[in-house]
């Protein structure tokens, strides 16, 4: 019993002594940023009736670049392509009117065909056999 109490007291004393040795952490104060006073600008008086004479122009919209990949579909293996979100497929860059999605290639040549390889063999299908955005884009 005495050895347990003695061990507890020693442990407690060592633990508390560690608290007294370390300096408390003080967060450094951020530097004060001095901002020069602003000069007053021109005074704009509203037109009678409370309506402004001109509307402020909106900044020109910067076109977004086309995404190279889809968040949902993997790109075709080994082929240079880019994702077309309107069509919902990858567009193969070196093969005209050839597309890819979910391990299937689609080709339009006066009608639709599909294949498991970009080199064929190609099986004929109609627009119901291709992804919806692709079928609508080439609707005749």
C-alpha positions in Angstrom: 0.0 0.0 0.0 2.8 2.4 1.0 4.7 1.8 -2.2 1.6 2.5 -4.3 1.0 5.8 -2.5 4.7 6.7 -2.7 4.7 6.0 -6.5 1.6 8.1 -7.0 3.1 11.0 -5.1 6.3 10.9 -7.1 4.5 10.7 -10.4 2.3 13.7 -9.3 5.3 15.7 -8.2 7.2 15.1 -11.5 4.1 15.9 -13.5 3.5 19.2 -11.7 7.2 20.2 -11.8 7.1 19.8 -15.6 4.3 22.4 -15.7 6.4 24.9 -13.7 9.5 24.6 -15.9 7.9 25.4 -19.3 7.1 28.9 -20.3 3.4 29.5 -21.3 2.8 29.9 -25.0 2.0 33.5 -25.9 0.5 34.2 -29.3 2.5 36.9 -31.1 0.6 40.1 -31.8 0.0 40.7 -35.6 1.8 43.7 -36.9 -0.4 46.8 -37.2 -0.9 47.8 -40.8 -0.9 51.5 -41.4 -3.2 52.5 -44.2 -2.8 56.0 -45.5 -6.0 58.1 -45.5 -7.9 58.0 -48.8 -8.3 61.2 -50.8 -11.9 62.1 -51.4 -13.1 61.2 -54.9 -15.4 63.1 -57.2 -18.9 63.6 -55.9 -21.6 61.9 -58.1 -25.0 63.5 -57.9 -28.0 61.4 -58.8 -30.1 62.6 -61.7 -33.6 63.9 -61.0 -36.1 61.0 -60.6 -33.6 58.8 -58.8 -32.6 56.8 -61.9 -28.9 56.6 -62.8 -28.1 58.0 -66.3 -26.1 54.9 -67.4 -25.8 51.4 -66.2 -22.4 50.2 -65.1 -20.9 47.8 -67.7 -20.4 44.2 -66.8 -17.0 42.7 -67.2 -16.5 40.7 -70.3 -17.0 37.0 -69.7 -13.9 34.9 -70.2 -14.7 31.6 -71.9 -13.8 28.6 -69.9 -11.4 26.1 -71.5 -12.9 22.7 -72.4 -12.1 20.1 -69.7 -9.7 17.4 -70.7 -11.4 14.7 -68.6 -14.8 13.9 -67.1 -15.4 13.5 -63.4 -17.6 10.5 -64.1 -16.1 8.6 -67.1 -12.6 7.4 -67.7 -10.9 8.6 -70.9 -10.2 6.2 -73.8 -7.0 4.1 -73.3 -4.0 5.4 -75.4 -5.9 7.9 -77.5 -5.6 11.7 -77.6 -9.0 13.0 -76.7 -10.9 15.6 -74.7 -14.2 15.5 -72.8 -17.2 17.4 -74.4 -19.7 18.0 -71.7 -22.5 19.0 -74.2 -22.1 15.6 -76.0 -21.4 13.7 -72.8 -18.5 11.8 -74.5 -14.8 11.9 -75.2 -14.0 13.3 -78.7 -11.1 11.5 -80.3 -8.8 14.1 -81.7 -7.2 12.1 -84.5 -10.3 10.3 -85.8 -13.1 12.4 -87.2 -16.6 11.9 -85.8 -15.3 9.2 -83.4 -16.3 9.3 -79.8 -15.8 7.2 -76.6 -17.6 6.5 -73.4 -17.7 3.6 -71.0 -15.5 1.2 -73.0 -17.4 1.8 -76.2 -16.4 3.8 -79.3 -19.1 5.5 -81.4 -18.7 6.7 -85.0 -20.9 8.8 -87.2 -20.5 8.2 -91.0 -23.9 8.9 -92.5 -25.3 6.8 -89.7 -24.2 5.5 -86.3 -22.0 2.5 -85.5 -20.3 1.3 -82.3 -17.2 -0.8 -81.5 -15.2 -2.0 -78.5 -12.0 -0.8 -80.4 -11.3 2.4 -82.2 -10.3 0.3 -85.2 -13.5 -1.8 -85.4 -15.1 -4.1 -86.2 -18.1 -1.6 -86.3 -21.7 -2.6 -85.6 -24.5 -0.5 -87.1 -27.0 1.1 -84.7 -29.4 4.0 -84.6 -29.3 7.2 -82.5 -31.0 5.2 -79.6 -27.8 3.1 -79.4 -25.5 6.1 -78.6 -25.3 8.5 -75.6 -28.2 11.0 -75.6 -26.2 14.2 -76.1 -24.3 12.6 -79.0 -27.5 11.4 -80.7 -29.1 14.9 -80.4 -26.1 16.7 -81.7 -26.1 14.6 -84.9 -29.9 14.4 -85.3 -30.9 14.6 -89.0 
